[in-house]
Amino acid sequence: MIHGTINDTDKKFDLIVGNLLAEIIENLAYEISQKLNKNGIFIGAGIIRKKEKDVINALEKNGLKYIESKYIDEWVLIKLTK
């Protein structure tokens, strides 16, 4: 496990998890894609429903594939794979 920003390591991972605002995930979409191993999973939370599609689109544009979303009230958790 590594704590810090995604750019604090040169390693690649099978799993990346972030509880971040939608805009931050969108801005890090390229870095997330680059740090995931093939078939790796990204789980993002802390996203409000109205921004869900924007975040998914940003990640898909960087090579990830949408798997599913989970909802609690206005909050969304998304899961994608590389």
mmCIF file of the N, C-alpha and C atoms, coordinates in Angstrom:
data_MODEL
# 
_entry.id   MODEL 
# 
loop_
_atom_site.group_PDB 
_atom_site.id 
_atom_site.type_symbol 
_atom_site.label_atom_id 
_atom_site.label_alt_id 
_atom_site.label_comp_id 
_atom_site.label_asym_id 
_atom_site.label_entity_id 
_atom_site.label_seq_id 
_atom_site.pdbx_PDB_ins_code 
_atom_site.Cartn_x 
_atom_site.Cartn_y 
_atom_site.Cartn_z 
_atom_site.occupancy 
_atom_site.B_iso_or_equiv 
_atom_site.pdbx_formal_charge 
_atom_site.auth_seq_id 
_atom_site.auth_comp_id 
_atom_site.auth_asym_id 
_atom_site.auth_atom_id 
_atom_site.pdbx_PDB_model_num 
ATOM 1   N N  . MET A 1 1  ? 0.840   -1.161 0.000   1.00 0.00 ? 1  MET A N  1 
ATOM 2   C CA . MET A 1 1  ? 0.000   0.000  0.000   1.00 0.00 ? 1  MET A CA 1 
ATOM 3   C C  . MET A 1 1  ? 0.892   1.232  0.000   1.00 0.00 ? 1  MET A C  1 
ATOM 4   N N  . ILE A 1 2  ? 0.490   2.221  -0.786  1.00 0.00 ? 2  ILE A N  1 
ATOM 5   C CA . ILE A 1 2  ? 1.234   3.472  -0.847  1.00 0.00 ? 2  ILE A CA 1 
ATOM 6   C C  . ILE A 1 2  ? 0.268   4.612  -0.544  1.00 0.00 ? 2  ILE A C  1 
ATOM 7   N N  . HIS A 1 3  ? 0.674   5.496  0.337   1.00 0.00 ? 3  HIS A N  1 
ATOM 8   C CA . HIS A 1 3  ? -0.108  6.691  0.648   1.00 0.00 ? 3  HIS A CA 1 
ATOM 9   C C  . HIS A 1 3  ? 0.583   7.869  -0.012  1.00 0.00 ? 3  HIS A C  1 
ATOM 10  N N  . GLY A 1 4  ? -0.188  8.795  -0.535  1.00 0.00 ? 4  GLY A N  1 
ATOM 11  C CA . GLY A 1 4  ? 0.371   9.971  -1.186  1.00 0.00 ? 4  GLY A CA 1 
ATOM 12  C C  . GLY A 1 4  ? -0.356  10.201 -2.499  1.00 0.00 ? 4  GLY A C  1 
ATOM 13  N N  . THR A 1 5  ? 0.285   10.949 -3.372  1.00 0.00 ? 5  THR A N  1 
ATOM 14  C CA . THR A 1 5  ? -0.328  11.195 -4.673  1.00 0.00 ? 5  THR A CA 1 
ATOM 15  C C  . THR A 1 5  ? 0.074   10.102 -5.653  1.00 0.00 ? 5  THR A C  1 
ATOM 16  N N  . ILE A 1 6  ? -0.660  10.007 -6.699  1.00 0.00 ? 6  ILE A N  1 
ATOM 17  C CA . ILE A 1 6  ? -0.422  8.947  -7.681  1.00 0.00 ? 6  ILE A CA 1 
ATOM 18  C C  . ILE A 1 6  ? 0.943   9.095  -8.349  1.00 0.00 ? 6  ILE A C  1 
ATOM 19  N N  . ASN A 1 7  ? 1.454   10.290 -8.391  1.00 0.00 ? 7  ASN A N  1 
ATOM 20  C CA . ASN A 1 7  ? 2.753   10.511 -9.024  1.00 0.00 ? 7  ASN A CA 1 
ATOM 21  C C  . ASN A 1 7  ? 3.925   10.314 -8.073  1.00 0.00 ? 7  ASN A C  1 
ATOM 22  N N  . ASP A 1 8  ? 3.656   9.900  -6.839  1.00 0.00 ? 8  ASP A N  1 
ATOM 23  C CA . ASP A 1 8  ? 4.726   9.648  -5.874  1.00 0.00 ? 8  ASP A CA 1 
ATOM 24  C C  . ASP A 1 8  ? 5.413   8.304  -6.092  1.00 0.00 ? 8  ASP A C  1 
ATOM 25  N N  . THR A 1 9  ? 4.963   7.537  -7.072  1.00 0.00 ? 9  THR A N  1 
ATOM 26  C CA . THR A 1 9  ? 5.552   6.216  -7.322  1.00 0.00 ? 9  THR A CA 1 
ATOM 27  C C  . THR A 1 9  ? 5.670   5.962  -8.818  1.00 0.00 ? 9  THR A C  1 
ATOM 28  N N  . ASP A 1 10 ? 6.623   5.133  -9.165  1.00 0.00 ? 10 ASP A N  1 
ATOM 29  C CA . ASP A 1 10 ? 6.780   4.697  -10.550 1.00 0.00 ? 10 ASP A CA 1 
ATOM 30  C C  . ASP A 1 10 ? 6.175   3.314  -10.763 1.00 0.00 ? 10 ASP A C  1 
ATOM 31  N N  . LYS A 1 11 ? 5.665   2.709  -9.693  1.00 0.00 ? 11 LYS A N  1 
ATOM 32  C CA . LYS A 1 11 ? 5.106   1.360  -9.767  1.00 0.00 ? 11 LYS A CA 1 
ATOM 33  C C  . LYS A 1 11 ? 3.754   1.361  -10.465 1.00 0.00 ? 11 LYS A C  1 
ATOM 34  N N  . LYS A 1 12 ? 3.354   0.162  -10.912 1.00 0.00 ? 12 LYS A N  1 
ATOM 35  C CA . LYS A 1 12 ? 2.014   -0.061 -11.447 1.00 0.00 ? 12 LYS A CA 1 
ATOM 36  C C  . LYS A 1 12 ? 1.279   -0.989 -10.487 1.00 0.00 ? 12 LYS A C  1 
ATOM 37  N N  . PHE A 1 13 ? -0.041  -0.908 -10.489 1.00 0.00 ? 13 PHE A N  1 
ATOM 38  C CA . PHE A 1 13 ? -0.842  -1.616 -9.503  1.00 0.00 ? 13 PHE A CA 1 
ATOM 39  C C  . PHE A 1 13 ? -1.997  -2.372 -10.145 1.00 0.00 ? 13 PHE A C  1 
ATOM 40  N N  . ASP A 1 14 ? -2.438  -3.426 -9.439  1.00 0.00 ? 14 ASP A N  1 
ATOM 41  C CA . ASP A 1 14 ? -3.633  -4.160 -9.852  1.00 0.00 ? 14 ASP A CA 1 
ATOM 42  C C  . ASP A 1 14 ? -4.896  -3.468 -9.371  1.00 0.00 ? 14 ASP A C  1 
ATOM 43  N N  . LEU A 1 15 ? -4.772  -2.630 -8.341  1.00 0.00 ? 15 LEU A N  1 
ATOM 44  C CA . LEU A 1 15 ? -5.918  -1.935 -7.758  1.00 0.00 ? 15 LEU A CA 1 
ATOM 45  C C  . LEU A 1 15 ? -5.512  -0.540 -7.339  1.00 0.00 ? 15 LEU A C  1 
ATOM 46  N N  . ILE A 1 16 ? -6.295  0.445  -7.768  1.00 0.00 ? 16 ILE A N  1 
ATOM 47  C CA . ILE A 1 16 ? -6.149  1.823  -7.308  1.00 0.00 ? 16 ILE A CA 1 
ATOM 48  C C  . ILE A 1 16 ? -7.509  2.256  -6.792  1.00 0.00 ? 16 ILE A C  1 
ATOM 49  N N  . VAL A 1 17 ? -7.520  2.813  -5.569  1.00 0.00 ? 17 VAL A N  1 
ATOM 50  C CA . VAL A 1 17 ? -8.755  3.268  -4.935  1.00 0.00 ? 17 VAL A CA 1 
ATOM 51  C C  . VAL A 1 17 ? -8.571  4.722  -4.531  1.00 0.00 ? 17 VAL A C  1 
ATOM 52  N N  . GLY A 1 18 ? -9.577  5.541  -4.831  1.00 0.00 ? 18 GLY A N  1 
ATOM 53  C CA . GLY A 1 18 ? -9.511  6.943  -4.436  1.00 0.00 ? 18 GLY A CA 1 
ATOM 54  C C  . GLY A 1 18 ? -10.863 7.475  -4.044  1.00 0.00 ? 18 GLY A C  1 
ATOM 55  N N  . ASN A 1 19 ? -10.922 8.142  -2.920  1.00 0.00 ? 19 ASN A N  1 
ATOM 56  C CA . ASN A 1 19 ? -12.131 8.840  -2.479  1.00 0.00 ? 19 ASN A CA 1 
ATOM 57  C C  . ASN A 1 19 ? -11.863 10.319 -2.720  1.00 0.00 ? 19 ASN A C  1 
ATOM 58  N N  . LEU A 1 20 ? -12.152 10.746 -3.948  1.00 0.00 ? 20 LEU A N  1 
ATOM 59  C CA . LEU A 1 20 ? -11.764 12.074 -4.417  1.00 0.00 ? 20 LEU A CA 1 
ATOM 60  C C  . LEU A 1 20 ? -12.933 12.779 -5.091  1.00 0.00 ? 20 LEU A C  1 
ATOM 61  N N  . LEU A 1 21 ? -12.861 14.086 -5.135  1.00 0.00 ? 21 LEU A N  1 
ATOM 62  C CA . LEU A 1 21 ? -13.861 14.853 -5.880  1.00 0.00 ? 21 LEU A CA 1 
ATOM 63  C C  . LEU A 1 21 ? -13.792 14.489 -7.359  1.00 0.00 ? 21 LEU A C  1 
ATOM 64  N N  . ALA A 1 22 ? -14.918 14.613 -8.028  1.00 0.00 ? 22 ALA A N  1 
ATOM 65  C CA . ALA A 1 22 ? -15.012 14.265 -9.451  1.00 0.00 ? 22 ALA A CA 1 
ATOM 66  C C  . ALA A 1 22 ? -13.955 14.983 -10.281 1.00 0.00 ? 22 ALA A C  1 
ATOM 67  N N  . GLU A 1 23 ? -13.770 16.270 -10.048 1.00 0.00 ? 23 GLU A N  1 
ATOM 68  C CA . GLU A 1 23 ? -12.827 17.057 -10.839 1.00 0.00 ? 23 GLU A CA 1 
ATOM 69  C C  . GLU A 1 23 ? -11.392 16.542 -10.677 1.00 0.00 ? 23 GLU A C  1 
ATOM 70  N N  . ILE A 1 24 ? -11.061 16.089 -9.499  1.00 0.00 ? 24 ILE A N  1 
ATOM 71  C CA . ILE A 1 24 ? -9.709  15.573 -9.271  1.00 0.00 ? 24 ILE A CA 1 
ATOM 72  C C  . ILE A 1 24 ? -9.509  14.266 -10.026 1.00 0.00 ? 24 ILE A C  1 
ATOM 73  N N  . ILE A 1 25 ? -10.510 13.382 -9.983  1.00 0.00 ? 25 ILE A N  1 
ATOM 74  C CA . ILE A 1 25 ? -10.406 12.126 -10.736 1.00 0.00 ? 25 ILE A CA 1 
ATOM 75  C C  . ILE A 1 25 ? -10.290 12.418 -12.232 1.00 0.00 ? 25 ILE A C  1 
ATOM 76  N N  . GLU A 1 26 ? -11.096 13.357 -12.716 1.00 0.00 ? 26 GLU A N  1 
ATOM 77  C CA . GLU A 1 26 ? -11.022 13.719 -14.135 1.00 0.00 ? 26 GLU A CA 1 
ATOM 78  C C  . GLU A 1 26 ? -9.623  14.215 -14.495 1.00 0.00 ? 26 GLU A C  1 
ATOM 79  N N  . ASN A 1 27 ? -9.048  15.053 -13.650 1.00 0.00 ? 27 ASN A N  1 
ATOM 80  C CA . ASN A 1 27 ? -7.714  15.599 -13.914 1.00 0.00 ? 27 ASN A CA 1 
ATOM 81  C C  . ASN A 1 27 ? -6.623  14.538 -13.834 1.00 0.00 ? 27 ASN A C  1 
ATOM 82  N N  . LEU A 1 28 ? -6.856  13.470 -13.077 1.00 0.00 ? 28 LEU A N  1 
ATOM 83  C CA . LEU A 1 28 ? -5.868  12.406 -12.908 1.00 0.00 ? 28 LEU A CA 1 
ATOM 84  C C  . LEU A 1 28 ? -6.145  11.184 -13.785 1.00 0.00 ? 28 LEU A C  1 
ATOM 85  N N  . ALA A 1 29 ? -7.110  11.272 -14.681 1.00 0.00 ? 29 ALA A N  1 
ATOM 86  C CA . ALA A 1 29 ? -7.517  10.114 -15.484 1.00 0.00 ? 29 ALA A CA 1 
ATOM 87  C C  . ALA A 1 29 ? -6.342  9.496  -16.238 1.00 0.00 ? 29 ALA A C  1 
ATOM 88  N N  . TYR A 1 30 ? -5.500  10.304 -16.831 1.00 0.00 ? 30 TYR A N  1 
ATOM 89  C CA . TYR A 1 30 ? -4.342  9.777  -17.567 1.00 0.00 ? 30 TYR A CA 1 
ATOM 90  C C  . TYR A 1 30 ? -3.393  9.055  -16.615 1.00 0.00 ? 30 TYR A C  1 
ATOM 91  N N  . GLU A 1 31 ? -3.078  9.685  -15.490 1.00 0.00 ? 31 GLU A N  1 
ATOM 92  C CA . GLU A 1 31 ? -2.163  9.094  -14.522 1.00 0.00 ? 31 GLU A CA 1 
ATOM 93  C C  . GLU A 1 31 ? -2.715  7.787  -13.954 1.00 0.00 ? 31 GLU A C  1 
ATOM 94  N N  . ILE A 1 32 ? -4.012  7.759  -13.679 1.00 0.00 ? 32 ILE A N  1 
ATOM 95  C CA . ILE A 1 32 ? -4.642  6.536  -13.182 1.00 0.00 ? 32 ILE A CA 1 
ATOM 96  C C  . ILE A 1 32 ? -4.463  5.417  -14.205 1.00 0.00 ? 32 ILE A C  1 
ATOM 97  N N  . SER A 1 33 ? -4.731  5.720  -15.459 1.00 0.00 ? 33 SER A N  1 
ATOM 98  C CA . SER A 1 33 ? -4.585  4.719  -16.518 1.00 0.00 ? 33 SER A CA 1 
ATOM 99  C C  . SER A 1 33 ? -3.143  4.223  -16.625 1.00 0.00 ? 33 SER A C  1 
ATOM 100 N N  . GLN A 1 34 ? -2.195  5.125  -16.520 1.00 0.00 ? 34 GLN A N  1 
ATOM 101 C CA . GLN A 1 34 ? -0.788  4.764  -16.649 1.00 0.00 ? 34 GLN A CA 1 
ATOM 102 C C  . GLN A 1 34 ? -0.284  3.925  -15.477 1.00 0.00 ? 34 GLN A C  1 
ATOM 103 N N  . LYS A 1 35 ? -0.882  4.077  -14.307 1.00 0.00 ? 35 LYS A N  1 
ATOM 104 C CA . LYS A 1 35 ? -0.419  3.359  -13.112 1.00 0.00 ? 35 LYS A CA 1 
ATOM 105 C C  . LYS A 1 35 ? -1.127  2.025  -12.900 1.00 0.00 ? 35 LYS A C  1 
ATOM 106 N N  . LEU A 1 36 ? -2.158  1.738  -13.720 1.00 0.00 ? 36 LEU A N  1 
ATOM 107 C CA . LEU A 1 36 ? -2.865  0.458  -13.603 1.00 0.00 ? 36 LEU A CA 1 
ATOM 108 C C  . LEU A 1 36 ? -2.234  -0.597 -14.492 1.00 0.00 ? 36 LEU A C  1 
ATOM 109 N N  . ASN A 1 37 ? -2.053  -1.784 -13.952 1.00 0.00 ? 37 ASN A N  1 
ATOM 110 C CA . ASN A 1 37 ? -1.658  -2.928 -14.759 1.00 0.00 ? 37 ASN A CA 1 
ATOM 111 C C  . ASN A 1 37 ? -2.796  -3.318 -15.687 1.00 0.00 ? 37 ASN A C  1 
ATOM 112 N N  . LYS A 1 38 ? -2.478  -4.075 -16.722 1.00 0.00 ? 38 LYS A N  1 
ATOM 113 C CA . LYS A 1 38 ? -3.526  -4.618 -17.588 1.00 0.00 ? 38 LYS A CA 1 
ATOM 114 C C  . LYS A 1 38 ? -4.474  -5.438 -16.719 1.00 0.00 ? 38 LYS A C  1 
ATOM 115 N N  . ASN A 1 39 ? -5.767  -5.271 -16.918 1.00 0.00 ? 39 ASN A N  1 
ATOM 116 C CA . ASN A 1 39 ? -6.844  -5.893 -16.149 1.00 0.00 ? 39 ASN A CA 1 
ATOM 117 C C  . ASN A 1 39 ? -6.926  -5.361 -14.715 1.00 0.00 ? 39 ASN A C  1 
ATOM 118 N N  . GLY A 1 40 ? -6.184  -4.309 -14.411 1.00 0.00 ? 40 GLY A N  1 
ATOM 119 C CA . GLY A 1 40 ? -6.268  -3.687 -13.094 1.00 0.00 ? 40 GLY A CA 1 
ATOM 120 C C  . GLY A 1 40 ? -7.604  -2.993 -12.906 1.00 0.00 ? 40 GLY A C  1 
ATOM 121 N N  . ILE A 1 41 ? -7.944  -2.724 -11.667 1.00 0.00 ? 41 ILE A N  1 
ATOM 122 C CA . ILE A 1 41 ? -9.230  -2.125 -11.307 1.00 0.00 ? 41 ILE A CA 1 
ATOM 123 C C  . ILE A 1 41 ? -9.010  -0.754 -10.685 1.00 0.00 ? 41 ILE A C  1 
ATOM 124 N N  . PHE A 1 42 ? -9.834  0.206  -11.096 1.00 0.00 ? 42 PHE A N  1 
ATOM 125 C CA . PHE A 1 42 ? -9.894  1.507  -10.430 1.00 0.00 ? 42 PHE A CA 1 
ATOM 126 C C  . PHE A 1 42 ? -11.253 1.632  -9.773  1.00 0.00 ? 42 PHE A C  1 
ATOM 127 N N  . ILE A 1 43 ? -11.252 1.975  -8.487  1.00 0.00 ? 43 ILE A N  1 
ATOM 128 C CA . ILE A 1 43 ? -12.491 2.257  -7.752  1.00 0.00 ? 43 ILE A CA 1 
ATOM 129 C C  . ILE A 1 43 ? -12.413 3.698  -7.286  1.00 0.00 ? 43 ILE A C  1 
ATOM 130 N N  . GLY A 1 44 ? -13.370 4.481  -7.712  1.00 0.00 ? 44 GLY A N  1 
ATOM 131 C CA . GLY A 1 44 ? -13.421 5.889  -7.329  1.00 0.00 ? 44 GLY A CA 1 
ATOM 132 C C  . GLY A 1 44 ? -14.697 6.181  -6.567  1.00 0.00 ? 44 GLY A C  1 
ATOM 133 N N  . ALA A 1 45 ? -14.563 6.909  -5.475  1.00 0.00 ? 45 ALA A N  1 
ATOM 134 C CA . ALA A 1 45 ? -15.713 7.292  -4.666  1.00 0.00 ? 45 ALA A CA 1 
ATOM 135 C C  . ALA A 1 45 ? -15.600 8.779  -4.342  1.00 0.00 ? 45 ALA A C  1 
ATOM 136 N N  . GLY A 1 46 ? -16.650 9.313  -3.704  1.00 0.00 ? 46 GLY A N  1 
ATOM 137 C CA . GLY A 1 46 ? -16.663 10.735 -3.389  1.00 0.00 ? 46 GLY A CA 1 
ATOM 138 C C  . GLY A 1 46 ? -17.178 11.562 -4.551  1.00 0.00 ? 46 GLY A C  1 
ATOM 139 N N  . ILE A 1 47 ? -17.882 10.906 -5.456  1.00 0.00 ? 47 ILE A N  1 
ATOM 140 C CA . ILE A 1 47 ? -18.389 11.539 -6.675  1.00 0.00 ? 47 ILE A CA 1 
ATOM 141 C C  . ILE A 1 47 ? -19.877 11.813 -6.495  1.00 0.00 ? 47 ILE A C  1 
ATOM 142 N N  . ILE A 1 48 ? -20.310 13.015 -6.832  1.00 0.00 ? 48 ILE A N  1 
ATOM 143 C CA . ILE A 1 48 ? -21.745 13.288 -6.777  1.00 0.00 ? 48 ILE A CA 1 
ATOM 144 C C  . ILE A 1 48 ? -22.380 12.817 -8.084  1.00 0.00 ? 48 ILE A C  1 
ATOM 145 N N  . ARG A 1 49 ? -23.651 12.404 -7.979  1.00 0.00 ? 49 ARG A N  1 
ATOM 146 C CA . ARG A 1 49 ? -24.337 11.779 -9.126  1.00 0.00 ? 49 ARG A CA 1 
ATOM 147 C C  . ARG A 1 49 ? -24.276 12.606 -10.401 1.00 0.00 ? 49 ARG A C  1 
ATOM 148 N N  . LYS A 1 50 ? -24.435 13.919 -10.288 1.00 0.00 ? 50 LYS A N  1 
ATOM 149 C CA . LYS A 1 50 ? -24.482 14.737 -11.505 1.00 0.00 ? 50 LYS A CA 1 
ATOM 150 C C  . LYS A 1 50 ? -23.138 14.786 -12.230 1.00 0.00 ? 50 LYS A C  1 
ATOM 151 N N  . LYS A 1 51 ? -22.053 14.363 -11.585 1.00 0.00 ? 51 LYS A N  1 
ATOM 152 C CA . LYS A 1 51 ? -20.735 14.347 -12.209 1.00 0.00 ? 51 LYS A CA 1 
ATOM 153 C C  . LYS A 1 51 ? -20.286 12.942 -12.634 1.00 0.00 ? 51 LYS A C  1 
ATOM 154 N N  . GLU A 1 52 ? -21.100 11.935 -12.336 1.00 0.00 ? 52 GLU A N  1 
ATOM 155 C CA . GLU A 1 52 ? -20.732 10.543 -12.615 1.00 0.00 ? 52 GLU A CA 1 
ATOM 156 C C  . GLU A 1 52 ? -20.324 10.323 -14.073 1.00 0.00 ? 52 GLU A C  1 
ATOM 157 N N  . LYS A 1 53 ? -21.153 10.756 -15.009 1.00 0.00 ? 53 LYS A N  1 
ATOM 158 C CA . LYS A 1 53 ? -20.878 10.516 -16.433 1.00 0.00 ? 53 LYS A CA 1 
ATOM 159 C C  . LYS A 1 53 ? -19.602 11.221 -16.880 1.00 0.00 ? 53 LYS A C  1 
ATOM 160 N N  . ASP A 1 54 ? -19.357 12.433 -16.368 1.00 0.00 ? 54 ASP A N  1 
ATOM 161 C CA . ASP A 1 54 ? -18.141 13.164 -16.724 1.00 0.00 ? 54 ASP A CA 1 
ATOM 162 C C  . ASP A 1 54 ? -16.894 12.397 -16.296 1.00 0.00 ? 54 ASP A C  1 
ATOM 163 N N  . VAL A 1 55 ? -16.920 11.843 -15.083 1.00 0.00 ? 55 VAL A N  1 
ATOM 164 C CA . VAL A 1 55 ? -15.772 11.100 -14.568 1.00 0.00 ? 55 VAL A CA 1 
ATOM 165 C C  . VAL A 1 55 ? -15.564 9.825  -15.383 1.00 0.00 ? 55 VAL A C  1 
ATOM 166 N N  . ILE A 1 56 ? -16.635 9.103  -15.630 1.00 0.00 ? 56 ILE A N  1 
ATOM 167 C CA . ILE A 1 56 ? -16.527 7.866  -16.419 1.00 0.00 ? 56 ILE A CA 1 
ATOM 168 C C  . ILE A 1 56 ? -15.987 8.179  -17.804 1.00 0.00 ? 56 ILE A C  1 
ATOM 169 N N  . ASN A 1 57 ? -16.503 9.226  -18.444 1.00 0.00 ? 57 ASN A N  1 
ATOM 170 C CA . ASN A 1 57 ? -16.031 9.600  -19.780 1.00 0.00 ? 57 ASN A CA 1 
ATOM 171 C C  . ASN A 1 57 ? -14.537 9.925  -19.781 1.00 0.00 ? 57 ASN A C  1 
ATOM 172 N N  . ALA A 1 58 ? -14.072 10.660 -18.782 1.00 0.00 ? 58 ALA A N  1 
ATOM 173 C CA . ALA A 1 58 ? -12.647 11.011 -18.700 1.00 0.00 ? 58 ALA A CA 1 
ATOM 174 C C  . ALA A 1 58 ? -11.783 9.765  -18.566 1.00 0.00 ? 58 ALA A C  1 
ATOM 175 N N  . LEU A 1 59 ? -12.215 8.822  -17.748 1.00 0.00 ? 59 LEU A N  1 
ATOM 176 C CA . LEU A 1 59 ? -11.457 7.588  -17.560 1.00 0.00 ? 59 LEU A CA 1 
ATOM 177 C C  . LEU A 1 59 ? -11.491 6.713  -18.814 1.00 0.00 ? 59 LEU A C  1 
ATOM 178 N N  . GLU A 1 60 ? -12.650 6.632  -19.461 1.00 0.00 ? 60 GLU A N  1 
ATOM 179 C CA . GLU A 1 60 ? -12.759 5.839  -20.690 1.00 0.00 ? 60 GLU A CA 1 
ATOM 180 C C  . GLU A 1 60 ? -11.896 6.421  -21.807 1.00 0.00 ? 60 GLU A C  1 
ATOM 181 N N  . LYS A 1 61 ? -11.801 7.742  -21.888 1.00 0.00 ? 61 LYS A N  1 
ATOM 182 C CA . LYS A 1 61 ? -10.952 8.379  -22.900 1.00 0.00 ? 61 LYS A CA 1 
ATOM 183 C C  . LYS A 1 61 ? -9.485  8.034  -22.691 1.00 0.00 ? 61 LYS A C  1 
ATOM 184 N N  . ASN A 1 62 ? -9.152  7.567  -21.492 1.00 0.00 ? 62 ASN A N  1 
ATOM 185 C CA . ASN A 1 62 ? -7.775  7.201  -21.169 1.00 0.00 ? 62 ASN A CA 1 
ATOM 186 C C  . ASN A 1 62 ? -7.581  5.695  -21.077 1.00 0.00 ? 62 ASN A C  1 
ATOM 187 N N  . GLY A 1 63 ? -8.488  4.943  -21.719 1.00 0.00 ? 63 GLY A N  1 
ATOM 188 C CA . GLY A 1 63 ? -8.280  3.516  -21.881 1.00 0.00 ? 63 GLY A CA 1 
ATOM 189 C C  . GLY A 1 63 ? -8.929  2.601  -20.854 1.00 0.00 ? 63 GLY A C  1 
ATOM 190 N N  . LEU A 1 64 ? -9.707  3.149  -19.927 1.00 0.00 ? 64 LEU A N  1 
ATOM 191 C CA . LEU A 1 64 ? -10.383 2.290  -18.952 1.00 0.00 ? 64 LEU A CA 1 
ATOM 192 C C  . LEU A 1 64 ? -11.766 1.909  -19.469 1.00 0.00 ? 64 LEU A C  1 
ATOM 193 N N  . LYS A 1 65 ? -12.293 0.800  -18.943 1.00 0.00 ? 65 LYS A N  1 
ATOM 194 C CA . LYS A 1 65 ? -13.614 0.313  -19.342 1.00 0.00 ? 65 LYS A CA 1 
ATOM 195 C C  . LYS A 1 65 ? -14.521 0.271  -18.119 1.00 0.00 ? 65 LYS A C  1 
ATOM 196 N N  . TYR A 1 66 ? -15.683 0.854  -18.267 1.00 0.00 ? 66 TYR A N  1 
ATOM 197 C CA . TYR A 1 66 ? -16.656 0.930  -17.181 1.00 0.00 ? 66 TYR A CA 1 
ATOM 198 C C  . TYR A 1 66 ? -17.179 -0.452 -16.821 1.00 0.00 ? 66 TYR A C  1 
ATOM 199 N N  . ILE A 1 67 ? -17.289 -0.722 -15.512 1.00 0.00 ? 67 ILE A N  1 
ATOM 200 C CA . ILE A 1 67 ? -17.862 -1.973 -15.023 1.00 0.00 ? 67 ILE A CA 1 
ATOM 201 C C  . ILE A 1 67 ? -19.206 -1.720 -14.345 1.00 0.00 ? 67 ILE A C  1 
ATOM 202 N N  . GLU A 1 68 ? -19.195 -0.851 -13.304 1.00 0.00 ? 68 GLU A N  1 
ATOM 203 C CA . GLU A 1 68 ? -20.443 -0.631 -12.572 1.00 0.00 ? 68 GLU A CA 1 
ATOM 204 C C  . GLU A 1 68 ? -20.346 0.599  -11.685 1.00 0.00 ? 68 GLU A C  1 
ATOM 205 N N  . SER A 1 69 ? -21.523 1.016  -11.203 1.00 0.00 ? 69 SER A N  1 
ATOM 206 C CA . SER A 1 69 ? -21.635 2.091  -10.218 1.00 0.00 ? 69 SER A CA 1 
ATOM 207 C C  . SER A 1 69 ? -22.490 1.609  -9.064  1.00 0.00 ? 69 SER A C  1 
ATOM 208 N N  . LYS A 1 70 ? -22.217 2.152  -7.881  1.00 0.00 ? 70 LYS A N  1 
ATOM 209 C CA . LYS A 1 70 ? -23.014 1.901  -6.673  1.00 0.00 ? 70 LYS A CA 1 
ATOM 210 C C  . LYS A 1 70 ? -23.412 3.265  -6.116  1.00 0.00 ? 70 LYS A C  1 
ATOM 211 N N  . TYR A 1 71 ? -24.609 3.334  -5.532  1.00 0.00 ? 71 TYR A N  1 
ATOM 212 C CA . TYR A 1 71 ? -25.149 4.619  -5.095  1.00 0.00 ? 71 TYR A CA 1 
ATOM 213 C C  . TYR A 1 71 ? -25.586 4.585  -3.633  1.00 0.00 ? 71 TYR A C  1 
ATOM 214 N N  . ILE A 1 72 ? -25.293 5.678  -2.948  1.00 0.00 ? 72 ILE A N  1 
ATOM 215 C CA . ILE A 1 72 ? -25.852 5.963  -1.629  1.00 0.00 ? 72 ILE A CA 1 
ATOM 216 C C  . ILE A 1 72 ? -26.260 7.426  -1.656  1.00 0.00 ? 72 ILE A C  1 
ATOM 217 N N  . ASP A 1 73 ? -27.560 7.649  -1.641  1.00 0.00 ? 73 ASP A N  1 
ATOM 218 C CA . ASP A 1 73 ? -28.104 9.008  -1.758  1.00 0.00 ? 73 ASP A CA 1 
ATOM 219 C C  . ASP A 1 73 ? -27.531 9.676  -3.005  1.00 0.00 ? 73 ASP A C  1 
ATOM 220 N N  . GLU A 1 74 ? -26.855 10.816 -2.851  1.00 0.00 ? 74 GLU A N  1 
ATOM 221 C CA . GLU A 1 74 ? -26.294 11.531 -4.003  1.00 0.00 ? 74 GLU A CA 1 
ATOM 222 C C  . GLU A 1 74 ? -24.852 11.145 -4.313  1.00 0.00 ? 74 GLU A C  1 
ATOM 223 N N  . TRP A 1 75 ? -24.312 10.202 -3.564  1.00 0.00 ? 75 TRP A N  1 
ATOM 224 C CA . TRP A 1 75 ? -22.919 9.798  -3.747  1.00 0.00 ? 75 TRP A CA 1 
ATOM 225 C C  . TRP A 1 75 ? -22.813 8.555  -4.627  1.00 0.00 ? 75 TRP A C  1 
ATOM 226 N N  . VAL A 1 76 ? -21.742 8.523  -5.414  1.00 0.00 ? 76 VAL A N  1 
ATOM 227 C CA . VAL A 1 76 ? -21.528 7.426  -6.359  1.00 0.00 ? 76 VAL A CA 1 
ATOM 228 C C  . VAL A 1 76 ? -20.131 6.835  -6.159  1.00 0.00 ? 76 VAL A C  1 
ATOM 229 N N  . LEU A 1 77 ? -20.058 5.523  -6.263  1.00 0.00 ? 77 LEU A N  1 
ATOM 230 C CA . LEU A 1 77 ? -18.795 4.790  -6.342  1.00 0.00 ? 77 LEU A CA 1 
ATOM 231 C C  . LEU A 1 77 ? -18.764 4.165  -7.721  1.00 0.00 ? 77 LEU A C  1 
ATOM 232 N N  . ILE A 1 78 ? -17.667 4.340  -8.441  1.00 0.00 ? 78 ILE A N  1 
ATOM 233 C CA . ILE A 1 78 ? -17.545 3.760  -9.772  1.00 0.00 ? 78 ILE A CA 1 
ATOM 234 C C  . ILE A 1 78 ? -16.411 2.736  -9.798  1.00 0.00 ? 78 ILE A C  1 
ATOM 235 N N  . LYS A 1 79 ? -16.559 1.766  -10.683 1.00 0.00 ? 79 LYS A N  1 
ATOM 236 C CA . LYS A 1 79 ? -15.551 0.727  -10.843 1.00 0.00 ? 79 LYS A CA 1 
ATOM 237 C C  . LYS A 1 79 ? -15.269 0.569  -12.337 1.00 0.00 ? 79 LYS A C  1 
ATOM 238 N N  . LEU A 1 80 ? -13.986 0.662  -12.691 1.00 0.00 ? 80 LEU A N  1 
ATOM 239 C CA . LEU A 1 80 ? -13.550 0.499  -14.066 1.00 0.00 ? 80 LEU A CA 1 
ATOM 240 C C  . LEU A 1 80 ? -12.345 -0.405 -14.115 1.00 0.00 ? 80 LEU A C  1 
ATOM 241 N N  . THR A 1 81 ? -12.061 -0.950 -15.286 1.00 0.00 ? 81 THR A N  1 
ATOM 242 C CA . THR A 1 81 ? -10.885 -1.809 -15.464 1.00 0.00 ? 81 THR A CA 1 
ATOM 243 C C  . THR A 1 81 ? -10.073 -1.326 -16.650 1.00 0.00 ? 81 THR A C  1 
ATOM 244 N N  . LYS A 1 82 ? -8.833  -1.758 -16.696 1.00 0.00 ? 82 LYS A N  1 
ATOM 245 C CA . LYS A 1 82 ? -7.970  -1.395 -17.817 1.00 0.00 ? 82 LYS A CA 1 
ATOM 246 C C  . LYS A 1 82 ? -7.864  -2.565 -18.783 1.00 0.00 ? 82 LYS A C  1 
# 
